[in-house]
Amino acid sequence: MSTSENFDFHYAVENTEIIVEPKGTLETFGNTILNYYLVTEDLDSIKKTKLRIGRMQLLRPQIITPSQYSQIFLEGFSEEAQQYVKSIMEKDECRILRYGYTLKQEAFSEETITDSAANVIDHVKTDIRAKKDPYIALVKGVEKPWDVSLVRLFMAMVQKSVQKNVMDMTKQHMFDKSEQVMTLSIKQEIENAFRAAERDPSLIQSLGVLLQKNKVFPLYEERFFKLMNKAKKR
């Protein structure tokens, strides 16, 4: 990253203001659709404002186990270094939540309005109050790079939601070591069962029983239901 790009990034973050924050928190066991209004000023004209309206899909939080952590964050390090980190994390029973998002382009629009940013924001506030949507946000950002302002919104939602997400997962015993650390043989058995169920939908039920038996259904829940939906469409 060049010095100018680094400056633009930090400038965008520091000059992003979340004017209307979503009332809802991120779903723990599913994806969350967040509607956003992003207002940016045209630096060349105080009477021109750009309004972007779109949707973000915030992905369900995923638990990263020690072995996954070493694979994701220690790429390029020696196997010994990765094993060392894994041993420390297993000893401390450390778990990390991984969040992510995608921008939904099919619902995206942008327009340049001949008015001040303050007036545009007031009009958007009125629209938001009328919608009464708990997953709607109004953000004031900078024009370049404008998408950094959406990253700032994403991070704010994560910070707001992480405690509830952890509590929900804890209630479902998803952080229990017995549920998170699977032997290679169990993982292989589950993968074989998924492949078999993809070929023969009648085996989906036995796949579900296998996941429940090994207490790992929450880890495969999304994949399992995708398989079920695919089978129904046949």
Rosetta blueprint (number, residue, H / E / L):
1 M L
2 S L
3 T H
4 S H
5 E H
6 N H
7 F H
8 D H
9 F H
10 H H
11 Y H
12 A H
13 V H
14 E H
15 N L
16 T L
17 E E
18 I E
19 I E
20 V E
21 E L
22 P L
23 K L
24 G L
25 T L
26 L L
27 E L
28 T L
29 F L
30 G L
31 N L
32 T E
33 I E
34 L E
35 N E
36 Y E
37 Y E
38 L E
39 V E
40 T E
41 E E
42 D L
43 L L
44 D L
45 S L
46 I L
47 K L
48 K L
49 T E
50 K E
51 L E
52 R E
53 I E
54 G E
55 R E
56 M E
57 Q E
58 L E
59 L E
60 R E
61 P E
62 Q E
63 I E
64 I E
65 T L
66 P H
67 S H
68 Q H
69 Y H
70 S H
71 Q H
72 I H
73 F H
74 L L
75 E L
76 G L
77 F L
78 S L
79 E H
80 E H
81 A H
82 Q H
83 Q H
84 Y H
85 V H
86 K H
87 S H
88 I H
89 M H
90 E H
91 K H
92 D H
93 E L
94 C L
95 R L
96 I E
97 L E
98 R E
99 Y E
100 G E
101 Y E
102 T E
103 L E
104 K E
105 Q E
106 E E
107 A E
108 F E
109 S E
110 E E
111 E E
112 T E
113 I E
114 T L
115 D L
116 S L
117 A H
118 A H
119 N H
120 V H
121 I H
122 D H
123 H H
124 V H
125 K H
126 T H
127 D H
128 I H
129 R H
130 A H
131 K H
132 K L
133 D L
134 P L
135 Y L
136 I E
137 A E
138 L E
139 V E
140 K E
141 G E
142 V L
143 E L
144 K L
145 P L
146 W L
147 D H
148 V H
149 S H
150 L H
151 V H
152 R H
153 L H
154 F H
155 M H
156 A H
157 M H
158 V H
159 Q H
160 K H
161 S H
162 V H
163 Q H
164 K H
165 N H
166 V H
167 M H
168 D H
169 M H
170 T H
171 K H
172 Q L
173 H L
174 M L
175 F L
176 D L
177 K H
178 S H
179 E H
180 Q H
181 V L
182 M L
183 T L
184 L H
185 S H
186 I H
187 K H
188 Q H
189 E H
190 I H
191 E H
192 N H
193 A H
194 F H
195 R H
196 A H
197 A H
198 E H
199 R H
200 D L
201 P H
202 S H
203 L H
204 I H
205 Q H
206 S H
207 L H
208 G H
209 V H
210 L H
211 L H
212 Q H
213 K H
214 N L
215 K L
216 V L
217 F H
218 P H
219 L H
220 Y H
221 E H
222 E H
223 R H
224 F H
225 F H
226 K H
227 L H
228 M H
229 N H
230 K H
231 A H
232 K H
233 K L
234 R L
